């Protein structure tokens, strides 16, 4: 049986995707803003989501978007509060996955995942999200927003890393035709 892969685009709107490496992913969003204002409440909400998800699903591997480096975050003007939330959320997800005894937990650079899915060496600045969403549409992967599209992109990357024989299944050659 192919591995069951889970992937996350961690943010206040956390995009999630999972599925077997030889199949079609499902995607959904965890809205941490529902916890109210304040980082501690949002992180606790994420912990509850993640603990429940990992207990029910038991994926073989978890991949998530690696956080921005400090220099890149400063360059785009990210606030200290946002940086703390994102770093904290990564820690929460990793700890929850480890608690659930998920054997493989790995960060992925979003650009690396996008290059994998899109087959592009260089993605024009500001076009990555739209291109990923279009590829998901071509593959008939159900995504409702950019966060789910990025999570699905990370899922595809994870499938290729853990099941190389299945890697071709994430290319347009195997896309289901839209009618």
C-alpha positions as CSV (number, residue, x, y, z in Angstrom):
1,X,0.0,0.0,0.0
2,X,1.4,3.4,-0.9
3,X,2.3,5.8,1.9
4,X,-0.3,8.1,3.3
5,X,1.1,11.7,3.2
6,X,-0.2,14.7,5.1
7,X,0.9,18.3,4.2
8,X,0.4,21.7,5.7
9,X,0.8,25.3,4.7
10,X,1.0,26.8,8.2
11,X,-0.5,30.2,8.8
12,X,-3.6,31.8,10.4
13,X,-5.4,30.1,7.6
14,X,-3.6,26.7,7.6
15,X,-4.0,24.9,4.3
16,X,-4.1,21.1,4.7
17,X,-3.9,18.2,2.2
18,X,-3.6,14.5,2.5
19,X,-3.9,11.3,0.6
20,X,-2.1,8.2,-0.6
21,X,0.9,8.7,-2.8
22,X,-0.8,7.0,-5.7
23,X,-4.1,8.8,-5.4
24,X,-5.9,12.1,-5.4
25,X,-5.4,14.4,-2.4
26,X,-8.2,15.9,-0.4
27,X,-7.7,19.5,0.9
28,X,-9.2,21.6,3.6
29,X,-8.4,24.7,5.8
30,X,-8.0,25.1,9.5
31,X,-9.0,28.7,10.4
32,X,-7.0,29.6,13.5
33,X,-8.6,33.0,13.7
34,X,-11.7,31.3,15.1
35,X,-9.8,30.9,18.3
36,X,-9.9,34.7,18.8
37,X,-7.1,37.2,19.1
38,X,-3.9,36.3,20.6
39,X,-1.1,33.9,19.7
40,X,-1.6,31.6,22.7
41,X,-5.2,30.9,21.8
42,X,-4.4,30.3,18.1
43,X,-1.6,27.9,18.9
44,X,-3.8,26.0,21.4
45,X,-6.5,25.8,18.7
46,X,-3.9,24.4,16.2
47,X,-2.8,21.9,18.8
48,X,-6.3,20.7,19.2
49,X,-6.8,20.4,15.4
50,X,-3.5,18.6,14.9
51,X,-3.8,16.2,17.9
52,X,-7.3,15.2,16.7
53,X,-6.2,14.9,13.1
54,X,-3.1,12.8,13.8
55,X,-4.9,10.5,16.2
56,X,-7.7,9.9,13.7
57,X,-5.6,9.7,10.5
58,X,-2.2,8.4,11.4
59,X,-0.3,9.5,8.3
60,X,3.0,7.8,7.4
61,X,4.7,11.1,6.7
62,X,4.1,14.8,7.5
63,X,5.4,17.6,5.3
64,X,4.9,21.3,6.1
65,X,6.0,24.6,4.7
66,X,9.4,25.7,6.2
67,X,9.2,29.1,7.8
68,X,10.8,32.1,6.3
69,X,14.3,32.9,7.5
70,X,14.8,35.9,9.6
71,X,16.4,38.0,6.9
72,X,13.6,37.2,4.4
73,X,10.9,38.0,7.0
74,X,12.5,41.3,7.8
75,X,12.8,42.1,4.1
76,X,9.1,41.7,3.5
77,X,8.3,43.6,6.7
78,X,6.9,40.7,8.8
79,X,5.9,41.8,12.3
80,X,7.4,40.2,15.4
81,X,4.0,38.9,16.3
82,X,3.5,37.2,13.0
83,X,6.9,35.6,13.1
84,X,6.3,34.3,16.6
85,X,2.9,32.9,15.5
86,X,4.4,31.1,12.5
87,X,7.4,29.7,14.4
88,X,5.2,28.7,17.3
89,X,2.7,27.0,14.9
90,X,5.5,25.0,13.3
91,X,6.6,23.8,16.8
92,X,3.0,22.9,17.7
93,X,2.6,20.9,14.5
94,X,5.9,19.1,14.9
95,X,5.2,18.3,18.5
96,X,1.7,17.0,17.8
97,X,3.0,14.8,15.0
98,X,5.8,13.5,17.2
99,X,3.4,12.8,20.0
100,X,1.3,10.8,17.5
101,X,4.5,8.8,16.6
102,X,4.4,9.9,13.0
103,X,7.7,8.4,11.7
104,X,8.6,11.1,9.2
105,X,8.2,14.9,9.8
106,X,9.9,17.2,7.3
107,X,9.9,20.9,6.5
108,X,9.8,21.8,2.8
109,X,10.7,25.1,1.2
110,X,7.6,26.4,-0.7
111,X,9.7,27.3,-3.7
112,X,11.2,23.8,-3.8
113,X,7.8,22.3,-3.7
114,X,6.5,24.6,-6.4
115,X,9.4,23.9,-8.7
116,X,8.7,20.2,-8.2
117,X,5.0,20.5,-9.0
118,X,5.3,23.0,-11.8
119,X,8.5,21.7,-13.4
120,X,9.9,25.2,-13.5
121,X,13.4,26.2,-12.6
122,X,12.5,29.8,-11.9
123,X,9.0,30.9,-11.1
124,X,8.3,34.6,-11.8
125,X,7.9,36.7,-8.7
126,X,4.3,36.9,-7.5
127,X,3.0,34.2,-9.8
128,X,3.7,31.1,-7.8
129,X,0.3,30.8,-6.0
130,X,-1.7,31.3,-9.2
131,X,0.4,28.8,-11.1
132,X,0.0,26.2,-8.3
133,X,-3.7,26.8,-8.2
134,X,-3.9,26.3,-12.0
135,X,-1.9,23.1,-11.8
136,X,-4.3,21.8,-9.1
137,X,-7.2,22.6,-11.4
138,X,-5.5,20.8,-14.3
139,X,-5.0,17.7,-12.0
140,X,-8.6,17.9,-10.8
141,X,-7.4,18.3,-7.3
142,X,-10.1,20.0,-5.2
143,X,-8.7,23.2,-3.6
144,X,-10.8,26.1,-2.4
145,X,-8.0,28.7,-1.8
146,X,-4.3,29.4,-2.2
147,X,-3.5,27.9,1.2
148,X,-5.0,24.6,0.2
149,X,-3.3,24.8,-3.2
150,X,0.1,25.3,-1.5
151,X,-0.6,22.4,1.0
152,X,-1.5,20.2,-2.0
153,X,1.7,21.3,-3.7
154,X,3.7,20.3,-0.6
155,X,1.7,17.0,-0.6
156,X,2.8,16.3,-4.2
157,X,6.4,17.0,-3.3
158,X,6.1,14.7,-0.3
159,X,4.7,12.0,-2.5
160,X,7.6,12.3,-4.9
161,X,10.1,12.2,-2.1
162,X,8.7,9.2,-0.3
163,X,7.4,7.2,-3.3
164,X,9.5,8.0,-6.3
165,X,7.7,5.5,-8.5
166,X,4.5,7.5,-7.9
167,X,6.2,10.9,-8.6
168,X,4.9,11.0,-12.2
169,X,1.3,10.8,-11.0
170,X,1.6,14.5,-10.0
171,X,2.4,15.7,-13.5
172,X,-0.2,16.9,-16.1
173,X,0.3,13.8,-18.2
174,X,-1.8,11.9,-15.6
175,X,-4.3,14.7,-15.0
176,X,-8.0,13.9,-15.3
177,X,-9.5,15.8,-18.1
178,X,-11.9,18.6,-17.2
179,X,-15.1,18.5,-19.3
